[in-house]
Amino acid sequence: MIDERWLTVKKVLAVRLDNLGDVLVTTPALHAIKTSLPETELTLLASPIGAQVARLNPDIDDVIVYEAPWMDPWHKLPQNSHREQQMIAALRERQFDGAIIFTSYHQSPLPAAYLCYLADIPLRVAASIDGPGSLLTTRHKHPERMMHEVERGLDLVSAIGLQTGDLDLVLQVPEEARLQLAQRLSAEGIGSRHPLIVVHPGCSMPARTYPWEMYAQVVDLLVQQLGAVVALTGAKDEEALVERVLHELQPETRKVTFAFAGKLPFPEFCALIETADVTITNNTGPMHISAALKTPVVALFALTNPPEQWGPWHVAHRQLYHDVSCRICYNRICPYGHECLRLVSPQMVVNEVGRLLVELVEVGVVWEEVETPGSHVHGGCVHASLSSAGQKSATASGPGNSSSSSLPLHPHPYTFDDQGVIARSDSGPFSLHTRDPRANDALHMEVER
């Protein structure tokens, strides 16, 4: 039942001030607000980078961009309170009836709550373990168990009775962006005869970033073993990183690797991820974009944060990491040797990409959680078969999600030989049974004819 104080609200401010991925994992909760209060005008207060995905969300009516000093880990913002005073005045002028403040579990909502209090927003909701005094009109406490960030957002809005049955992330790619991307890919000579893999090597936090030279090895192996075409992506400030990866590639790999860093408007970048067969990236925004657009993703997931809390949501995926004693450190820069990522070899990454490609074209995909000694791959093994008509479809269910969901399918000419080896009619056979020389790979694949 909806809290009676919220039944008459007309203008709601949702607050999510951190990064792009954080806004995306909040979208099911935003959808719950819009579904439960359909006549309400919903505005999101977001950072400049978070605002990008907010503008592609049909549930959000307006976006206000704000760089909050308590969301400034690198201390880049000037010490100037005039910025905050201006924002308070702007929010007061909009006359919001209520504010719902979303934060990660290690963040305090109280700075944002105080901002809304000073802006005279009468209803203020957040989850807080700190003593909020009268800054919050509804103070919520999450259950004391591990929850995915999507679940935390939904749990917060449920505190005032707002709910939804649609739990997917929300991101709508404009048709114009799809058309622009199609023209760009055509101009580059990128067609659909080879798997298209997006590799996004950058991340805002160094401790969460797989080494660039190992990304280069991954790209070489994608081309050599899977016959892939690779799109290297990144923001404008990641162009040098992408060029470094590109320069390290083998000459033959460079012919089918395309650098898009800094070249794509954000909607077109999302269209590229939507078009791709698989994304490879760190624990960063494009991982969540892939989840929202149902593009399978291999996440090189540093153990700075709990994988169960931040992993890809409702999409076929693999989270790759090596277990370490310093796990869940929350460091921005690793003080050690970055073993949680460095001990995930490029071959292990490519093996999992291959398995996800198999899942794209097969009928029966059964998920299991399988672990190798020391190295963990959260995902599943594949039990696959082709229909007699050669039609390709797939269903999957994952940990915590027993229902089946459709996977996106792409028109690549995959077949299987009698030994269960995937082959391509245009480029000859290649094996997905390669094994990493540094670790036993416990995942296996069974192919049934």
N, C-alpha and C positions, 0 to 999 in steps of 0.2 A: 504494500500500500504506500502510495506517495505521501511523503510528509506534507501535511496540510498547508504549511507555510510556503511550500513551493508550487502549490496548485495554481496560484494566481500570478506567478512571475511571467513577465513578458520579455525581459532581456537578461540573458545569462552570460557571464564571462567565465570561460574556462581558461585556466592558467597552466601552461606547460612551458617552462623557460629554458630548458636545456637543449639537447641536440635533436637532429633530424630523426634518428631512430627512436628517441624517447617520445616524440610526438606521434610517430606511427604506432607504437605499442599502446598508446592512449586512445587510438581511434575507435576501438570497440566501445569504450566507455563514453566517448563523445557521441557515438551512434545511439547508445542507451539514453543519453540526455535528449537527443532529437526525437527518438521514438516515443519516449515516455511523455515528453512535453512538446508535441508537434507544432504548436502555435508559437513556440518560443523562438526568438531571434538569438542564435548562438554565435558568440564572438570568441575567438581564441587569442589570448595574449601569448606571444611566442618570440623566440630569438630569431634573428635574421635567417639562420639556416633552417630552423624548425618551421618557419613560415612558408618555406618552399613547398613542403608536402601539404601544409594546411590549405594552400590555394588549390590543391587538386583533390579536395575532400568535399563532396556535395553536401555533407551534413553541416559544414561550417559556413555561416552566412557572411562573416567578416573576419579579418585578421588585423591585429594590432601588433606591430613589431617593437620589441623592447629588449635591449641588452642590459640585463640585471647584474649589478656588481657582485651579488652572491653566487652568480653562475659564471664567474670569470677566473678559472683555475690558473691561468697563466699571467694574471694581473696586467692585462692589456688595456683596460679601460682607464681613462683619466679620473683622478680623484676630484669629482665635480658633482655635487649634490643637486645642481640645477637640473640635471637630466631626470632625477627622481621626482623633483618638484613638478617638472613639466608633465611627467607621466601621471602623477596623482591628479593634476588638474584636468588632463585629457580624459581620464577614467571618470572623474566626477562629472564632467560635462556630458558624458554618454548616459548617465543615470541608470546604471545596471541595477537590477533587482537582487541578483545573487551572484556569488562567485564560487566556483569549485576549483580547488587548487590541487593539481597533480604533481607529485614529486616521486623520485626514486626512494627506496626504503632508507637509504643512508643520508638523504637530504632533509633539512628542516623546512616545513611549509611556512614557518612563522614570518620570515621577511616578506614573502608575498602576501600573507594574511594581513600584515601591518600596512602594506601598500594599499590593499583593498579597504581596510578600515579607514585609512586617511582619505580615501576617495569616496567615503560615505556609501559603500555598498552594504546594504543591511543584512543580507544572509551570506555567511562565509563558511564553507565546508572544507575540511582537509583531514588527513590522517596524521596524527601527531603523538609522539611519545614524550615530547617536551610539554611542560606546563604552559598552555596557551593563554591562560587567563580568559579575558573576554574578547580576545582577537578572533576566536572562532565561535560561531553560533551552533555549529555541529562539529564536535570533535570525535573523530572515528579512530578506533584501534583495530588494525588488521589482526587476523588470527596468528598465533605464534607457530607458524609452520612455513616451509619454503613455498613461495608462490611465484609464478611467472609474473612479470611486470604487467602483462595484459590482464591477468586475474586480479592484480592489486588495484588497477584502475576500475575494473568492474565492481570489485568489492567496495571501493570508496563510494561510487554513485549509488550502490544498493543501500547504503546507510540512510539515504533519504528516499528510498523506494523506486529508484530509476533502474530499469532493467531492459535487456534485449536478448533475443534468442540467436541473433546473428553475431558470431564471435570472431569473424575474420577481420583482418586489418583492412582499412579503407583507404584506397588510393585509386583515383580514376584518371587514366591517361587520356588527354584530349585527342580526338581523331586527327586534328591538324598536326599534332606532334608525331603521330604514327605515319602520316603521309610524308612529312618532312624527313623522318628517319628512313623510310623506304627509298626515297629519292637519294639520300646520302649513301645508303648501302649499295644501291644500284650503281651510283657513280664510282664507288670504290671497287666494284666488281664482286661484291659479296652476295652470293646467292644462297640457296637452301640445299645444295647438294652435300654440304659438309656440316658437321655440328658447329654451331656458333657458341663460343664460350666467352663470357665476359670475365675478365680478370681485373679486379680493382685492388691494387696493392696498398693504397694509402689508408691512413687512419689518423684521427686527431690526437690520439694518445700513443706515444712510442711503445709503451709496454704492451699494447694490444696489437702490434704490427708485426706480421711475419717478415723475416728478413728479405730485402729486395732482391738479393742475389739468388735466393732460393725460389722466389717468384719467377725469376728468369729461367731457372731449371724446370719449373712446373710448365711454363709456356712451351719450352723446347719439347718436353715429353708429351704434352697435349697434341702437338702437331705430329710428332714422330709416331706415337702409338695409337692415337685416336683419330688421326686425319682431320683435326679440328682447324677451324678458322678462329682466331683469337682477337677480341676487342679489348685493348688495354684502356681503362678509363681512370678518371681522376678529376678533381676540381682544378681550378686555375692555378692554385698554389701547389699542386702536385704534378705539374708538367715536368719539372726536373726529375722527379722520382720515376715517372713513366719513361722518360727518355733514357734514364740510366738502365732500366730494365730492358728497354728496346735495344740499346747498344750492346748489351751482354748476350743477346740471342745469337744462335747459329744462323749463318746466312740463309739457309733454306727456310728456317722458321720465320725470318723477317718478311719473307715474301707473302706470307698469309697472316701476318700480325699487323693490326691497325691501331694506331694511337689516337684516342679520342679525348685525352685529358684537356680540359679547358675549352673544348670545341663545341660542346653540346649545351644548349639551353636545358634547364632542369627537366621540363616536360619531355624533351626528346631523349634525355638520358634515361628517364623512366621507360620510355618506349623501347629503347635498346635493351634494357633488362627484361622487359616483357617479351621481346622477340627472341632473346637468347634461349638456348637449350639448358644451360647451367651457368650459374654465377659462382666465382671463387673469390672470396674476400675475407677480411678480418671481422672481428666483432665490431661492426660499424654500420652506418646508415644503409649502404647498399644491401647488406644482409637482410635488413627488415623490408627494404623496397622489394627485394626478390620474394620475400614471404607474402607481401601484400599482393603481388602480381602473379603469384603461384608459379614462379620460376624456380626449379630446384636449385639448392645452394649448398656449396661446400664451405663451411665456416671454419677458418683457422682461428680457433677460439682460445685466446690466452686465458690462463686461470687467474687473472686479476679480479674477475667477477664470477659469481656462480653460473655455470653453464645452464643449469635448470631454470634460472631466473630470467636469462636474457637470450636464450637460444631462438632460432627461427621458429615462427609460430604458424601452425596449420599449413605446412608445406613440406614436400619431400626434401630431406636435407641430411647432411652429415656434419657433426661438430667434431673437429679433430684437435686433439691436444695431448700432451704427455704429462702424466701426473707428477707433481713435484711436492716437496714438503712445505714449500712456501705458498701453496695455493691460496686463492682468495685474499690477495695482499692489498688490492685496491691502489697499487702504485701506478703513477703515471709514467714513470721511467723505471725499468727493471734494474735493480742494483746488483744483479747476479749475471748469469750467462744466458738468460732468456730461454732456459731449457724447456719450458712448457710448450714453446713453439718450435725451437730449433731442432728438437728431437722428433718432430713430425717431418719425415723426409718428403721431398717432391714426388717420389714414386708413390708413396702412400696417398698423397693428394690426388694424383692422376688415377690411381686405382678406384678411388671412390667416385670420381667424375664418371668413369666408365660404367660403374654400377648404376649410377643415376640415369645415364643415357639408356641403359637396358630397361630400366623401369618406365621410361617414357614410351617405349614401343611395345611393351608386353601386357598380357592380360592379367595374370595373377601375381600381385606383389604382396608378399607377406613380410611384415616388419617384425624383427626381433632386436633386442638390445644385446650386442655382442662386444666383448672386451678382449683386447690383446694384453699380454703382460706389460704393464707400465703405460702403454699407450691406449687411449680410449677412443673408440669410434661409436658415437651414439647415432644409431640409424637402424639398418637391418640387412638381412640377407635376402636374396631374391630367389623366388621360385617362379619360373617364367615359362610361358608357352605361347605359341602363335596359333591363332585360329586357322581352320582349314582354308578359309578365304583370304588369309593373310592380313586381316584387319587388325589395326593396332589400337588398343585402349588400355587403360590402367586404373586400378583403384589401390588405395593405400590407407593404412591406419597406423598410427604411431603411439608411443608411450603416452598414456593419459588421454588417448582419443580412440575409442574403440570403433567409432563409426567410419565408414569408408567415404572417401572423397575423390572426385575426379582429378586427374593430373593433366596438365596441358600436353597435347600431342603435336609432333612436328613431322613433316613429310620426308624424313630421311630414309634411304633405302637400306635398312638393316635387315639382315637375315642371320640364321644360325646354321652352322654345319653340324655333322653328326656327333662331334666331340663337345658340343656346347660352346663353340667359339664364335663370337660375334664377327660378322663380316660385312663388308660394304661392296655392292655390285660395281661401284665405280672406282674403287681404290684398292681392292684386294682385301684379304682377311687381316685382322689384327686380334691379338689375344687380350682378354681382360683377366687372365689368370696369372699375370706377372706378380711377383712377390717382392716385397721390400727386403734388401739384403741385411738391413740393420734390425729388423724386428719380425717376429712371426705375425702374419696377418690372419687374424682369426675369422674375418668375414669370408664367406664362401658363396658361391653362386651355383644353383642347380637349374639346368635348362631342360625342359621336357618338350618333346615333339608330339 
